[in-house]
Amino acid sequence: MSGSKPIKMWIQGKTFPIQKFSEMTKKLNKPKTDHEHDDESQIIPHEEYIKLLDITEDKGNFTTQIQVPKLYKAKLFTLPKFDIEKISKVTNATIIIPGYGKESDITLSSQNTIDLVKAVAHIHSAIGEVRSRTLPFQFTCIPCSTPSIREKFESLKQQILYMKEEVDGFHESIFISPLKLHITIDVFSLLDDDEKLEAIRVLNEYKSTLEKLGPLKLNIASLSCMNDNIEKTDVIYANVRLLNETNDNNLQTIIDALSHHFYEKGLLKKYQENVKLHMTIINTKYRKDKTSPKRKRRRLSIDATKIFEKFKDFEFGDCDFDSLHLSHMTLKGDDGFYKPLAVIKLGDQCV
């Protein structure tokens, strides 16, 4: 995760602090002195874990279970540097991870809660690493595909297509569909119904906060590229702000607060200190080249110098910020927009 925030992850209905996998792996492979054992106890928040874990005790043996989507358990066995035997030996804990496809939970047991918590922290760090390596499947976004914005988009598209011979690497297919115009906020890897339902709940939970801001209108204008190198770029986007934005009332603050809300609940795939506010216009990953097999295609950047010379200050106009979507990244709804898991319509109920 980017930024300086510690990792948080929603597991089994609770939000746990997650230690970085790389740091935990180093601890496993380094001989420890008594002083370093003390340091590890300080790094792993023992008391916080004790409050969060459901621990049972039977004849001096302490046991807890970790319930995660099946895909996490399957990927643990292929995670580089994940050594369950070493974790078990170093933490003096018994760890049982069910095989692929099995519904049962990960079970950990030890003769004391200190070692048990250390073992759980190691497994949690590995689960967190699996999530960070898993492709995103869902995202939160603000739809911007109003008739007026689409009309301006189509106008820009036709003007750029007219000059496409002046743009190295250009192809019509790299334009986003006008029906999918949106502002991306955060991405997620929600792998089972429990995680999806929690994300929907958290989205709906934030509805009242947005409604307190009153009716909001977005202004979409001017072009930028994602890597600040217009001669070799893959993404061109439009900048977005509130109409009549002020220092005290601005879109960046609103969206960052929403992102932080999901972070605190442990659902974000990647923490962002400041969300990149943008409405994608062109992305070279959309390129469709029928002359070569898809598996052999390489991303071909474009030289957007001519585009920016003519259209840097292009105005798309205004649209209402009247809904917030949690959507599938690869599925399309009946309206041509991304198929939603949930939608907040400001002033209405979550659907």
C-alpha positions in Angstrom: 0.0 0.0 0.0 1.2 3.5 -0.8 1.5 6.3 1.7 2.6 6.2 5.3 -0.6 4.6 6.8 -0.3 1.2 8.4 -2.2 -1.6 6.5 -5.6 -2.5 7.7 -7.7 -5.4 6.6 -11.3 -6.5 7.2 -11.2 -10.2 8.3 -14.1 -12.1 9.8 -16.1 -9.0 10.6 -13.3 -7.1 12.3 -10.6 -4.7 11.1 -7.1 -5.9 11.9 -3.8 -4.0 11.8 -1.6 -5.9 9.3 2.2 -6.0 9.4 4.1 -5.8 6.2 4.8 -9.2 4.8 8.4 -8.2 3.8 9.2 -7.1 7.3 7.6 -10.2 9.0 9.6 -12.4 6.6 12.9 -10.7 7.5 12.1 -11.4 11.2 11.6 -15.1 10.5 14.9 -15.5 8.7 17.0 -13.5 11.2 18.3 -15.0 14.4 16.8 -13.1 17.3 18.3 -12.0 20.6 16.1 -11.6 23.7 16.1 -7.8 23.0 14.8 -8.4 19.4 12.0 -10.7 20.8 10.9 -7.7 22.9 11.0 -5.5 19.9 8.7 -7.9 18.0 6.2 -7.9 20.8 6.1 -4.1 20.6 5.6 -4.1 16.8 2.7 -6.6 17.0 -0.1 -5.0 18.9 -0.8 -7.9 21.4 -3.6 -6.2 23.4 -5.4 -5.0 20.3 -5.2 -8.5 18.8 -6.5 -10.1 22.0 -9.6 -7.9 21.9 -10.2 -8.7 18.2 -9.6 -12.4 18.2 -12.0 -15.1 19.3 -9.8 -17.3 21.4 -10.8 -20.4 23.2 -8.8 -22.2 25.9 -8.8 -25.9 26.7 -6.5 -27.4 29.3 -3.9 -24.7 28.8 -4.1 -24.7 25.0 -5.2 -21.5 23.3 -6.9 -21.7 19.9 -8.3 -19.3 17.3 -9.5 -19.4 13.7 -9.1 -17.2 10.7 -11.9 -17.2 8.2 -11.0 -15.8 4.8 -12.1 -16.4 1.1 -11.0 -19.7 -0.3 -8.8 -17.9 -2.9 -6.6 -16.5 -0.1 -6.0 -19.9 1.4 -5.1 -21.3 -2.0 -2.7 -18.5 -2.8 -0.9 -18.7 0.5 0.7 -22.0 -0.7 2.2 -20.3 -3.8 3.2 -17.1 -2.1 7.0 -16.6 -2.4 8.8 -16.7 0.9 5.8 -17.9 2.8 7.1 -20.7 5.1 4.4 -22.1 7.3 6.8 -24.6 9.0 9.2 -21.8 10.0 6.3 -19.6 11.2 5.1 -22.5 13.3 8.6 -23.2 14.7 9.5 -19.6 15.5 6.1 -18.8 17.1 5.7 -22.2 18.9 2.3 -22.5 17.4 0.4 -25.2 15.5 -1.0 -23.8 12.2 -3.4 -25.7 10.0 -4.4 -24.3 6.6 -7.0 -26.4 4.8 -6.3 -27.5 1.2 -7.5 -25.9 -2.0 -11.3 -25.6 -2.3 -12.1 -26.6 1.3 -14.5 -24.4 3.3 -12.9 -24.9 6.7 -11.0 -22.0 8.4 -7.3 -21.6 9.2 -6.7 -22.9 12.7 -3.9 -21.8 15.1 -3.1 -23.0 18.6 -0.4 -22.4 21.1 0.4 -22.8 24.8 0.1 -19.0 25.4 -1.6 -16.1 23.9 1.6 -14.2 23.2 2.9 -16.8 20.8 -0.6 -17.3 19.4 -0.9 -13.6 18.5 2.5 -13.7 16.9 1.5 -16.6 14.7 -1.8 -14.9 13.8 0.1 -11.7 12.9 2.4 -13.7 10.5 -0.6 -15.4 8.8 -2.4 -12.0 8.6 0.7 -10.4 7.0 0.7 -13.2 4.3 -3.0 -12.7 3.7 -2.4 -9.0 3.3 0.3 -9.7 0.8 -2.0 -12.0 -1.2 -4.6 -9.2 -1.3 -2.0 -6.7 -2.5 -1.0 -9.1 -5.4 -4.6 -9.9 -6.4 -6.1 -8.1 -9.3 -8.7 -5.5 -8.5 -12.2 -6.6 -9.3 -14.4 -3.7 -8.0 -14.1 0.0 -7.7 -15.9 3.0 -6.3 -16.7 5.8 -8.8 -18.9 8.8 -9.7 -20.7 8.3 -13.0 -20.2 11.3 -15.4 -22.0 9.9 -18.5 -24.7 12.5 -18.8 -26.0 13.4 -22.3 -24.2 16.8 -22.2 -20.9 15.3 -21.1 -21.2 12.5 -23.7 -21.9 15.1 -26.4 -18.7 17.0 -25.6 -16.7 13.8 -25.4 -17.9 12.7 -28.8 -17.0 16.1 -30.2 -13.5 15.9 -28.8 -13.2 12.3 -30.0 -14.1 13.2 -33.6 -11.7 16.1 -33.6 -8.9 13.9 -32.4 -9.7 11.2 -34.9 -9.6 13.8 -37.7 -5.9 14.5 -36.8 -5.0 10.9 -35.8 -2.3 10.8 -38.5 -0.4 13.4 -36.5 -0.4 11.3 -33.3 2.1 8.5 -33.3 0.6 5.2 -32.0 -3.0 6.4 -32.1 -5.9 4.1 -32.7 -9.7 4.7 -32.3 -10.1 1.8 -29.9 -8.1 3.5 -27.1 -11.0 5.9 -26.3 -13.1 4.9 -23.4 -16.8 4.2 -24.1 -18.8 7.4 -23.6 -21.3 5.3 -21.7 -18.6 4.5 -19.1 -17.3 8.0 -18.3 -16.6 8.2 -14.6 -14.4 9.4 -11.8 -12.5 6.5 -10.2 -12.0 6.7 -6.4 -10.7 3.4 -5.0 -10.2 -0.2 -6.2 -11.0 -3.4 -4.3 -10.4 -7.1 -4.3 -13.6 -8.4 -2.7 -13.4 -12.1 -3.1 -16.5 -13.5 -1.4 -20.1 -12.5 -0.5 -19.1 -11.5 3.0 -16.5 -9.0 1.8 -18.9 -7.6 -0.8 -21.7 -7.2 1.7 -19.4 -5.4 4.1 -18.3 -3.0 1.3 -21.9 -2.3 0.4 -22.7 -1.7 4.1 -19.7 0.7 4.4 -20.8 2.5 1.3 -24.3 3.0 2.6 -22.9 4.1 5.9 -21.2 7.1 4.3 -24.4 8.3 2.5 -25.5 10.6 5.3 -22.1 12.3 5.3 -22.4 13.1 1.6 -26.0 14.3 1.9 -25.0 16.8 4.6 -22.8 18.6 2.0 -26.0 19.4 0.1 -26.4 19.2 -3.7 -23.0 19.1 -5.5 -22.2 19.8 -9.1 -19.0 18.8 -10.9 -17.0 20.8 -13.4 -15.0 18.7 -15.9 -12.4 20.7 -17.9 -8.8 20.6 -19.3 -6.7 17.6 -20.2 -3.8 16.0 -18.4 -1.8 12.8 -18.8 -1.1 10.3 -16.1 2.7 10.1 -16.3 3.3 13.8 -17.1 5.1 12.8 -20.3 2.9 13.8 -23.2 5.4 12.4 -25.7 5.0 8.9 -24.4 1.7 8.5 -22.5 -0.8 5.8 -21.9 -3.6 7.6 -20.2 -5.2 11.0 -21.0 -7.8 12.3 -18.6 -10.0 15.3 -17.8 -9.6 17.2 -14.6 -12.5 17.3 -12.2 -13.5 19.7 -9.4 -16.6 21.1 -7.8 -18.3 23.9 -9.6 -17.5 27.1 -7.7 -15.0 25.2 -5.6 -13.4 26.9 -2.5 -10.6 26.0 -0.1 -13.2 25.0 2.5 -15.5 23.1 0.0 -13.6 21.1 -2.6 -13.9 17.8 -4.3 -10.4 16.5 -3.2 -11.3 16.8 0.5 -14.6 15.1 0.0 -13.2 12.2 -2.0 -10.2 11.7 0.3 -12.5 11.5 3.3 -14.6 8.8 1.5 -11.4 6.9 0.7 -10.2 7.2 4.3 -13.6 5.8 5.5 -13.1 2.6 3.4 -9.5 2.4 4.6 -10.5 2.6 8.3 -12.8 -0.3 7.6 -10.0 -2.4 6.2 -11.5 -2.9 2.7 -9.1 -0.9 0.4 -6.8 -2.8 -1.8 -4.4 0.2 -1.8 -4.3 3.2 0.5 -4.1 6.6 -1.2 -3.0 9.7 0.7 -4.6 11.9 -2.0 -7.0 10.3 -4.5 -6.1 11.2 -8.1 -9.2 13.0 -9.3 -9.7 12.2 -13.0 -12.1 11.2 -15.7 -10.3 8.9 -18.2 -10.7 9.8 -21.9 -8.0 7.7 -23.5 -6.2 4.6 -22.2 -3.9 2.5 -24.4 -4.9 -0.7 -22.5 -8.2 -0.5 -24.4 -6.3 -0.9 -27.7 -7.7 -3.5 -30.0 -5.3 -4.8 -32.6 -6.6 -7.5 -34.8 -3.3 -8.1 -36.4 -1.7 -9.9 -33.5 -2.9 -12.4 -30.9 -4.1 -10.7 -27.7 -1.6 -12.6 -25.5 1.3 -11.1 -27.5 0.2 -7.5 -27.5 2.4 -5.0 -25.8 1.1 -1.7 -24.5 1.8 0.9 -27.1 2.1 4.4 -25.8 1.1 7.5 -27.9 2.8 10.9 -28.5 0.0 13.2 -27.4 1.9 16.5 -28.1 -0.5 17.5 -30.9 -3.6 16.6 -28.8 -2.4 18.8 -25.9 -1.5 21.7 -28.2 -5.0 21.9 -29.5 -7.2 20.5 -26.7 -5.4 21.0 -23.4 -8.1 23.4 -22.2 -11.1 21.5 -23.6 -14.3 22.1 -21.6 -16.6 19.1 -21.0 -19.1 21.1 -18.9 -20.9 20.4 -15.6 -22.8 17.4 -14.2 -24.5 16.6 -10.9 -22.7 14.6 -8.3 -25.9 12.7 -7.5 -24.8 9.1 -7.1 -21.9 7.0 -6.0 -21.3 3.5 -7.4 -19.5 0.4 -6.1 -19.1 -1.4 -9.4 -17.5 -4.5 -11.1 -14.5 -3.5 -13.1 -15.1 -6.0 -16.0 -18.9 -6.4 -16.1 -21.3 -4.1 -18.0 -24.8 -3.2 -16.9 -27.8 -2.9 -19.1 -27.2 0.9 -19.5 -23.7 0.4 -20.8 -22.1 1.6 -17.6 -20.1 -0.7 -15.2 -22.4 -3.2 -13.6 -22.9 -2.1 -9.9 -22.8 -4.1 -6.7 -24.4 -1.1 -5.0 -25.5 2.5 -5.8 -26.0 5.4 -3.5 -28.4 7.8 -5.0 -28.1 10.9 -2.8 -31.5 11.5 -1.3 -32.6 7.9 -1.8 -31.8 4.5 -0.4 -28.8 2.4 -1.3 -29.9 -0.1 -4.0 
